């Protein structure tokens, strides 16, 4: 959330990459491991542009620890669909340049 709020601007290639990852997640919704991995990639891409290495070095190990729990969460296609929908809302907020809304949506997604 802080990473999203503090990113000066999301480049168009980053937004395109978020869309690509989210589409892959939707395509593999029946594979919990793939869905969780795409979710990890999505949030990594979302955070990596903030320019705050201290924040990133704190977030990355925490997100990796959560990955095993996400495998269980993503076992239900309904939860994958929910995440894909939330990711789409985040992307749309970023396209509008509304980092505050995107940040709130990331918080909801967690």
N, C-alpha and C positions, 0 to 999 in steps of 0.2 A: 504494500500500500504506500509506504513511504517512498519506495523506489519509483513507483509510478508517478506519485505527486512531484518528486524532485527531478524527474527527467525533463530537461529543457524542451525537447521536441522529439516526437517519435518519427524517425525517417520513414518514408513510404516503403522502403524495402523491408523494414522491420514489421510494418503492418501487414505487408504481403506475406512475410514469413509466418506471422501469427495466424493468418487465414489458412495458409498451407498446413500448418501443424494441426489446427482445429479441424480441417477437412479430413486429415488422416485419422484423427481421433474418431470422428463420426463414422468413417469407413470401417474402422476396426472396433466398433462398439461392442462386439460380442467376444472380444479377446481382452480380458481384464488387464493382463500384463502390458499389452500394447497400448491400451487406453491410458493406463497409469503413466506409462513412459511418455506418451504424447502430452499428457497433462504436465508432467515435469518439464518437458521441453518448452511448452507454452509459457510457463511461469518463468523459466530461465530466460527466454527471449524477452519477456515482458520486463524483467528486472535489469537485464544486462546493460541497458542504455543510460542508467541513472548516473554513472560516473563516480559513484561512491563505493570505492573498493572495500572500505571497512564494513559497510552495510552488506555488500555482496558476500564477503567472507564470513559473515554471520548467518546469512540466509541459506547459502548453499548446503552446508552440512545439516542444517535443520530440515531442509526440504528432502535431502537424501534419506534422513532417518524416517521421515513420514512416508516414504515411498512404499514400504512394506504394508502399511495400513491402507494406502490408496489401492493397492492390488486387491484387497478385500472389498473396499468400497466400490471399485469399478467392476466387480463381478456382476452387479445388477445393471442391465442395460438402461434402466430408467435413470440411474444415477449418472451414467455416462451421457445420456441425452441431456440431462439437466446441466451438466458441466459444459457440454458443447454449446448449449443455448446461452449460458452465462458468459462463456468466452466470446461468443458473437456480440453480445451486448457490450462487453469491454472493448472489443475492436471498434465497434461503431462509435463509442464515446471517444476513443483515441482519434478516430478519423475526424470527428468534430472539433478536436483540440481540447476537449473537456476532461482534463486529467483528474479533476476532483470527482467527477461522476465515475470515471474509470476506476479510480482508487476505491470508491465506495462499493462498486461492483466486484472488485477483486476481494474486498473484505467479505462480501456476501458469498462469493465463490469458495472461500476458505471455510 
